[in-house]
Amino acid sequence: RKWLPATVVNGEGIFFEFNAEKITKWDESFNDQKLDILNKNYNKFRKQRKLHERQINSKFLLIHTFSHLLMNRLCFNCGYSSAALRERIYCNLYDDKNEMEGVLIYTSAGDAEGTLGGLVREGEPQNLRKIVYEAVSKALNCSYDPICIQTKSQGLGGTNSSSCHACTFVSETSCEENNQLLDRTTIIGDNKNKSSGFFSNLLDD
């Protein structure tokens, strides 16, 4: 059948699309030694729940971690609680021909009136630049560092790397992966392992 089940919700959101060429260039220089451990733990966790295996790549970790950092920052500015914001990750894991590298951060309401407009306001260029910088720069420090940044596997089933409740996690209802598959080093880099983060140049500037 050429149709899919769907629901219509009234709300607002901000969609981010990453530059495919820059992600590819970054991925070539990113030290993903933690990725094998993360995939092993993640698929072991899924097998226990009789779910099919998934091979996560560095691009997915980057987009997902960026989404969490941004949601944590947006809730301070847009008037919504952290539990009111949600994410939708667009990243191709199985099909190399159909490139996707984006994330939608949104909130929705059950009535026809929609929402308050605070998220749309923060999506305006003059506000968005500041929010992205604040979200990324906040990832530099975690109250559990240096333990957090150096840990190769932590969280639910050991499916996170360099990410914890103090820096990257959001409300369980906001994350489509149950606060799994996060790695703060994809954003800020890891000098110890000579790994560059996608936003390292922004932080240096």
C-alpha positions as a Python dict, from the first residue, in 0.01 Angstrom:
ca = {
    (1, 'R'): (0, 0, 0),
    (2, 'K'): (128, 342, -96),
    (3, 'W'): (32, 514, 228),
    (4, 'L'): (156, 537, 584),
    (5, 'P'): (-31, 593, 912),
    (6, 'A'): (5, 949, 1038),
    (7, 'T'): (-137, 1201, 1282),
    (8, 'V'): (-183, 1575, 1247),
    (9, 'V'): (-69, 1798, 1534),
    (10, 'N'): (-80, 2174, 1570),
    (11, 'G'): (243, 2322, 1696),
    (12, 'E'): (570, 2489, 1607),
    (13, 'G'): (928, 2388, 1559),
    (14, 'I'): (1273, 2461, 1419),
    (15, 'F'): (1429, 2239, 1153),
    (16, 'F'): (1807, 2223, 1117),
    (17, 'E'): (1980, 2078, 814),
    (18, 'F'): (2354, 2018, 836),
    (19, 'N'): (2589, 2079, 546),
    (20, 'A'): (2652, 1734, 395),
    (21, 'E'): (2999, 1819, 265),
    (22, 'K'): (3115, 1954, 601),
    (23, 'I'): (2982, 1649, 785),
    (24, 'T'): (3164, 1418, 544),
    (25, 'K'): (3487, 1612, 587),
    (26, 'W'): (3451, 1610, 965),
    (27, 'D'): (3366, 1239, 973),
    (28, 'E'): (3692, 1156, 792),
    (29, 'S'): (3896, 1324, 1066),
    (30, 'F'): (3684, 1215, 1362),
    (31, 'N'): (3838, 948, 1583),
    (32, 'D'): (3549, 704, 1629),
    (33, 'Q'): (3722, 443, 1845),
    (34, 'K'): (3435, 468, 2094),
    (35, 'L'): (3180, 392, 1821),
    (36, 'D'): (3252, 18, 1812),
    (37, 'I'): (3199, -12, 2188),
    (38, 'L'): (2879, 191, 2168),
    (39, 'N'): (2737, -19, 1882),
    (40, 'K'): (2824, -342, 2063),
    (41, 'N'): (2650, -233, 2382),
    (42, 'Y'): (2354, -86, 2194),
    (43, 'N'): (2283, -399, 1988),
    (44, 'K'): (2327, -622, 2293),
    (45, 'F'): (2067, -406, 2466),
    (46, 'R'): (1831, -437, 2166),
    (47, 'K'): (1872, -814, 2139),
    (48, 'Q'): (1762, -851, 2500),
    (49, 'R'): (1439, -677, 2401),
    (50, 'K'): (1407, -880, 2078),
    (51, 'L'): (1462, -581, 1851),
    (52, 'H'): (1656, -582, 1524),
    (53, 'E'): (2015, -460, 1518),
    (54, 'R'): (2112, -106, 1413),
    (55, 'Q'): (2457, 17, 1320),
    (56, 'I'): (2493, 375, 1438),
    (57, 'N'): (2741, 607, 1267),
    (58, 'S'): (2925, 919, 1382),
    (59, 'K'): (2686, 1145, 1190),
    (60, 'F'): (2389, 1017, 1389),
    (61, 'L'): (2573, 1072, 1719),
    (62, 'L'): (2658, 1428, 1615),
    (63, 'I'): (2303, 1525, 1513),
    (64, 'H'): (2143, 1356, 1813),
    (65, 'T'): (2382, 1513, 2064),
    (66, 'F'): (2339, 1856, 1904),
    (67, 'S'): (1962, 1815, 1934),
    (68, 'H'): (1984, 1745, 2307),
    (69, 'L'): (2217, 2035, 2377),
    (70, 'L'): (1989, 2270, 2186),
    (71, 'M'): (1672, 2150, 2360),
    (72, 'N'): (1837, 2203, 2698),
    (73, 'R'): (1921, 2558, 2596),
    (74, 'L'): (1592, 2644, 2424),
    (75, 'C'): (1383, 2566, 2731),
    (76, 'F'): (1549, 2862, 2907),
    (77, 'N'): (1454, 3104, 2627),
    (78, 'C'): (1126, 2998, 2467),
    (79, 'G'): (902, 2957, 2773),
    (80, 'Y'): (843, 2583, 2741),
    (81, 'S'): (955, 2324, 2992),
    (82, 'S'): (1218, 2072, 2888),
    (83, 'A'): (952, 1800, 2878),
    (84, 'A'): (742, 2001, 2630),
    (85, 'L'): (1009, 1999, 2357),
    (86, 'R'): (1066, 1694, 2138),
    (87, 'E'): (1304, 1588, 1865),
    (88, 'R'): (1284, 1409, 1533),
    (89, 'I'): (1617, 1292, 1390),
    (90, 'Y'): (1661, 1265, 1013),
    (91, 'C'): (1972, 1058, 942),
    (92, 'N'): (2018, 781, 687),
    (93, 'L'): (2167, 468, 847),
    (94, 'Y'): (2077, 212, 581),
    (95, 'D'): (2055, 397, 248),
    (96, 'D'): (2365, 583, 126),
    (97, 'K'): (2182, 717, -180),
    (98, 'N'): (1923, 917, 13),
    (99, 'E'): (2133, 1154, 223),
    (100, 'M'): (1969, 1297, 533),
    (101, 'E'): (2136, 1507, 800),
    (102, 'G'): (1884, 1709, 994),
    (103, 'V'): (1683, 1741, 1312),
    (104, 'L'): (1343, 1891, 1395),
    (105, 'I'): (1294, 2031, 1744),
    (106, 'Y'): (925, 2093, 1800),
    (107, 'T'): (639, 2120, 2043),
    (108, 'S'): (275, 2045, 1976),
    (109, 'A'): (-63, 2091, 2140),
    (110, 'G'): (-381, 1888, 2116),
    (111, 'D'): (-609, 2178, 2030),
    (112, 'A'): (-648, 2379, 1712),
    (113, 'E'): (-497, 2693, 1862),
    (114, 'G'): (-144, 2552, 1841),
    (115, 'T'): (127, 2682, 2070),
    (116, 'L'): (269, 3004, 2210),
    (117, 'G'): (510, 3109, 1934),
    (118, 'G'): (817, 3114, 2157),
    (119, 'L'): (996, 2846, 1957),
    (120, 'V'): (938, 3031, 1629),
    (121, 'R'): (1080, 3349, 1781),
    (122, 'E'): (1397, 3168, 1887),
    (123, 'G'): (1431, 3035, 1532),
    (124, 'E'): (1487, 3385, 1392),
    (125, 'P'): (1849, 3433, 1275),
    (126, 'Q'): (1949, 3697, 1529),
    (127, 'N'): (1832, 3474, 1815),
    (128, 'L'): (1935, 3140, 1670),
    (129, 'R'): (2304, 3226, 1632),
    (130, 'K'): (2328, 3310, 2001),
    (131, 'I'): (2138, 2999, 2111),
    (132, 'V'): (2352, 2762, 1902),
    (133, 'Y'): (2671, 2916, 2038),
    (134, 'E'): (2545, 2899, 2397),
    (135, 'A'): (2435, 2536, 2356),
    (136, 'V'): (2765, 2428, 2201),
    (137, 'S'): (2984, 2620, 2445),
    (138, 'K'): (2794, 2472, 2740),
    (139, 'A'): (2901, 2127, 2619),
    (140, 'L'): (3262, 2217, 2698),
    (141, 'N'): (3204, 2168, 3068),
    (142, 'C'): (3021, 1908, 3272),
    (143, 'S'): (3007, 1898, 3651),
    (144, 'Y'): (3116, 1532, 3630),
    (145, 'D'): (3426, 1604, 3421),
    (146, 'P'): (3687, 1465, 3377),
    (147, 'I'): (3504, 1138, 3444),
    (148, 'C'): (3219, 1213, 3200),
    (149, 'I'): (3434, 1320, 2905),
    (150, 'Q'): (3669, 1022, 2944),
    (151, 'T'): (3404, 751, 2989),
    (152, 'K'): (3364, 530, 2682),
    (153, 'S'): (3030, 378, 2783),
    (154, 'Q'): (2774, 494, 3035),
    (155, 'G'): (2401, 544, 3075),
    (156, 'L'): (2128, 294, 2985),
    (157, 'G'): (2299, -27, 2875),
    (158, 'G'): (2628, 156, 2831),
    (159, 'T'): (2500, 312, 2510),
    (160, 'N'): (2635, 664, 2565),
    (161, 'S'): (2984, 804, 2551),
    (162, 'S'): (3096, 1123, 2727),
    (163, 'S'): (2735, 1215, 2807),
    (164, 'C'): (2536, 1216, 3131),
    (165, 'H'): (2244, 1378, 3315),
    (166, 'A'): (2452, 1682, 3404),
    (167, 'C'): (2535, 1783, 3047),
    (168, 'T'): (2342, 1613, 2766),
    (169, 'F'): (2038, 1414, 2879),
    (170, 'V'): (1685, 1550, 2836),
    (171, 'S'): (1344, 1431, 2956),
    (172, 'E'): (1270, 1074, 2849),
    (173, 'T'): (954, 1184, 2668),
    (174, 'S'): (1154, 1436, 2463),
    (175, 'C'): (1408, 1191, 2319),
    (176, 'E'): (1315, 939, 2052),
    (177, 'E'): (1609, 717, 2156),
    (178, 'N'): (1543, 709, 2534),
    (179, 'N'): (1855, 912, 2613),
    (180, 'Q'): (2079, 668, 2428),
    (181, 'L'): (2335, 719, 2149),
    (182, 'L'): (2492, 1044, 2268),
    (183, 'D'): (2855, 1153, 2249),
    (184, 'R'): (2964, 1500, 2358),
    (185, 'T'): (3304, 1466, 2186),
    (186, 'T'): (3133, 1481, 1845),
    (187, 'I'): (3050, 1842, 1930),
    (188, 'I'): (3357, 1970, 2116),
    (189, 'G'): (3624, 1714, 2026),
    (190, 'D'): (3860, 1519, 2250),
    (191, 'N'): (4217, 1642, 2276),
    (192, 'K'): (4332, 1332, 2460),
    (193, 'N'): (4234, 1107, 2170),
    (194, 'K'): (4323, 1369, 1907),
    (195, 'S'): (3964, 1386, 1786),
    (196, 'S'): (3812, 1706, 1647),
    (197, 'G'): (3454, 1809, 1717),
    (198, 'F'): (3220, 1935, 1448),
    (199, 'F'): (3189, 2272, 1626),
    (200, 'S'): (3554, 2304, 1733),
    (201, 'N'): (3615, 2596, 1495),
    (202, 'L'): (3313, 2783, 1634),
    (203, 'L'): (3445, 2742, 1986),
    (204, 'D'): (3797, 2848, 1885),
    (205, 'D'): (3662, 3165, 1719),
}
